[in-house]
Amino acid sequence: MSLWEDIITIIGEKKDKTTLSLLKEIKKVELKENTLLISAPDDVFKEWILSNFIDDIKTCASKLIGQKLTVCVISEEEKEREHKKERKKKQIREEKPYRFYRLNPKFVFSNFIVGSSNKIAYSACMSVADNLGKIYNPLFIYGDVGLGKTHLLHATAHYVLSKNPDANVIYTTADTFMSELISCMQQGSILEFRQRYRDVDLLLIDDVQFLEGKERTQVEFYHIFNALHLIGKQIILSSDTPPSMLTGIQERLKSRFVSGLVVEIKPPDLETKLSIIRKKAKEIDLDLPHDVILFISKTVNTNVRELEGSLQKLKAYSQIMERPITLELARDILKDILKVKNVEELTIQKIQKEVANYFAVNLNDMLGNSRRKKVALARQIAMYLSRYLTDKSLTEISKAFKKKDHTTIINAIEKIEKGMEKDRKLKLTVEFLRDKILTL
């Protein structure tokens, strides 16, 4: 006997036959976790149950199951109304195929490596995504090719749509915008074009520099920009140069571009490049030794795309040649696409020398057993950096510091890590030395 039949039997002992027969008309009852879901034939039946039996049903069900349950009653008519709403939403989405098209699913905020070179642009996009049309409108991002401008535009669109799937979002490039405009003009559908771009919550235009010299396109874009801005809709633009350096762009447009927030994305610093290489290598299942990672980060001085291209080429050659990637192999494989310079291996000895010089202590004292405060601190920092800036084992590091075992190394690392959490001066000192050593 089912749970619902048991409930009816118990309730029926106190009710008349007519009531009992009506309750038996309910055929769909489902127990999900701590909730009993009852499907009533219609709205009237639902109200009848809620008004007369809900407490009895809840009490009986809880006793039969042996735990406190929640009872939810929904009518078939309600279900149909919900289905109609969903169908209508789907129809609206299908009628507007231009919404949020050509978004790269990989370009999300969680995949964006944040560093000092792009932190402001990243934070601005996050703020805009949470406050469409209320701050930084328009947001204008500029920087060289391959530094992450498109990634941030796509990430903003993805974030907005994750919060509101029904948001009307358009991402396009200035070049595509112009092509669509020309096509609509030829087909006599310019009014539809205007309505399409004015009926949005978020408009993202990539590579605005391609509007240079395109007078007719600029006129149309100017009016669309004004219409959206007037009603508080968000606009985000990107370019390879700042607005002031755009030639062949109407002054009235340039003045609109700078009316919000203008931010620059610069080439990644060494630390950011190291993070990008490690993340990208992991994404493509590429195992890279530490010296190869350091070599690529010091050699690639242009953009993230070149970093990704270097990793893809290394993986392809490694698989074809069936050889593990070494520094020598990386130099040979990448010589055609990188301006390969003589990047020496970062050794523990170099770290020891730099730290000793910074603290103005004798290197032999630092490698000895001196307990002087400054010498001991220099030794501990050198041990810490040796662990995290090289791929040497604890045993190898302990030998380099003339210690019998690696217990001293572990203790030094833990002491510096805890000290950096509490002492801002120590944290800044370690970070300064790390950055200095990485540029050697």
C-alpha positions, 0 to 999 in steps of 0.5 A, spaced: 500 500 500 502 506 498 503 512 503 497 516 500 493 510 500 495 509 508 494 517 509 487 516 506 485 510 510 487 514 517 483 520 515 477 516 512 476 513 519 473 520 521 470 522 514 464 521 510 464 516 504 463 522 499 469 526 502 473 519 502 472 518 494 474 525 493 481 524 496 481 518 492 481 522 486 488 524 487 493 520 483 499 524 483 503 524 490 510 524 491 515 524 496 521 528 495 526 529 501 522 532 506 516 534 502 510 531 500 508 533 493 500 533 492 497 534 485 490 536 485 486 536 479 484 543 479 485 550 483 478 549 486 480 542 489 487 545 491 483 550 495 479 544 498 484 540 500 488 546 503 482 549 507 480 542 510 485 537 510 492 540 510 494 539 517 491 532 518 495 530 512 501 533 514 500 529 521 499 523 518 504 523 513 509 525 518 507 519 523 508 514 517 514 516 515 517 517 522 520 524 521 517 531 520 514 533 513 512 539 509 506 538 505 506 542 498 499 542 494 499 544 486 494 544 481 494 541 474 492 548 472 498 551 476 503 547 472 500 548 465 500 556 467 507 555 469 509 551 462 505 556 458 510 562 461 516 557 460 514 556 453 513 564 452 520 565 455 523 560 450 519 563 444 521 570 446 528 568 446 527 564 439 524 571 436 531 574 438 536 570 436 541 576 436 541 576 444 548 574 447 551 571 440 558 569 439 560 568 447 566 564 448 564 559 454 571 559 456 571 567 457 568 567 464 571 571 470 573 565 474 578 563 468 581 570 468 588 571 471 588 577 475 595 581 476 597 588 477 597 589 469 589 588 469 586 589 476 583 595 475 579 593 468 577 586 471 574 590 477 571 595 473 567 589 469 565 586 475 562 592 478 559 594 472 556 587 471 553 587 478 550 594 477 548 595 470 547 602 467 549 605 474 556 606 474 562 606 469 557 608 463 560 607 458 566 603 460 572 603 455 577 598 456 583 599 451 590 595 450 594 591 445 592 585 442 591 579 446 591 582 453 584 580 455 580 585 453 575 580 449 575 575 455 573 581 460 567 583 455 565 576 454 566 574 462 561 580 463 556 578 459 556 571 462 556 574 469 550 578 467 546 572 464 547 568 469 544 572 474 538 574 469 537 569 463 532 573 460 537 580 460 538 582 453 545 582 451 549 583 445 556 582 444 559 584 437 565 587 434 565 594 430 567 591 424 561 586 424 556 592 427 558 596 420 557 589 416 550 588 419 548 596 418 550 595 410 546 589 409 540 592 413 541 598 409 541 594 402 535 590 404 531 596 407 530 594 414 534 599 417 529 600 422 529 593 425 537 594 425 536 600 430 530 597 434 535 591 435 541 595 438 536 599 442 532 594 445 538 591 450 540 591 457 547 591 455 551 592 449 558 590 448 562 593 442 569 590 441 575 593 437 572 600 436 578 602 432 575 599 426 570 605 426 575 609 424 573 613 417 566 610 417 562 616 417 555 613 416 557 607 421 559 612 426 552 616 425 548 610 426 552 608 432 552 615 435 544 615 435 544 608 438 549 610 444 545 616 446 539 612 446 541 607 450 545 612 455 539 616 456 535 610 459 540 608 463 542 601 459 550 599 460 555 600 454 562 597 454 567 598 449 574 596 447 579 598 443 587 597 442 588 605 443 585 610 448 579 614 445 584 620 445 588 617 440 583 614 435 583 618 428 578 618 424 573 618 429 568 624 430 569 628 436 562 627 439 563 620 439 570 620 442 567 625 448 561 620 449 567 614 450 570 618 455 564 620 459 564 614 463 571 610 465 577 609 461 581 603 463 588 600 460 590 593 460 597 593 460 602 587 458 602 582 464 608 582 469 612 576 470 608 574 476 602 574 472 605 570 466 607 565 471 600 564 473 597 564 466 602 559 464 601 554 469 593 555 468 594 554 461 598 548 461 594 545 466 588 546 462 591 542 456 594 537 460 601 539 459 606 538 464 612 543 464 618 543 469 619 549 473 625 552 468 621 551 462 615 555 465 620 561 467 624 560 460 617 562 457 615 567 462 621 571 461 621 570 453 614 572 451 614 579 452 608 581 448 601 578 450 597 572 452 595 569 446 602 568 444 603 564 451 598 560 449 600 559 442 607 557 445 604 552 450 600 549 444 606 548 440 610 545 445 605 540 447 604 538 439 611 537 438 612 533 445 607 528 443 609 527 436 616 526 438 614 522 444 619 526 448 618 529 455 619 537 455 626 540 457 629 547 457 633 545 451 627 542 447 623 548 449 628 553 446 629 549 440 621 548 439 620 555 440 626 559 437 621 560 431 616 564 434 619 567 440 625 572 441 629 567 445 634 570 449 639 566 454 635 565 460 639 562 465 636 557 470 634 560 477 639 556 482 638 556 489 645 559 489 643 565 485 637 566 491 642 566 496 646 571 493 641 576 492 638 575 499 644 576 502 646 582 498 639 585 500 640 584 508 647 586 507 650 580 511 656 575 509 654 569 505 658 564 509 654 567 515 648 566 512 649 559 510 652 557 517 649 557 524 649 564 526 643 566 530 644 574 529 637 576 528 638 579 521 642 573 518 637 568 521 631 572 517 635 572 511 637 565 511 629 563 513 627 568 507 632 565 502 630 558 504 623 560 503 624 563 496 628 557 494 622 552 495 617 556 491 622 559 486 625 553 484 623 545 483 628 543 487 626 538 493 627 539 500 633 535 501 637 538 495 635 545 498 637 543 505 644 540 502 645 547 499 644 551 505 649 546 509 644 542 513 643 535 515 636 534 514 630 538 511 627 539 518 630 546 518 628 548 511 620 546 513 621 550 519 623 556 516 618 556 510 613 555 516 615 561 520 616 565 514 609 564 511 606 565 518 610 571 519 607 574 512 600 573 515 601 578 521 607 582 519 606 587 513 613 589 512 616 582 512 610 580 507 613 586 502 620 584 503 619 577 501 615 579 495 620 585 493 625 579 493 621 574 489 620 579 484 627 582 483 630 574 483 624 572 478 627 578 473 634 575 474 
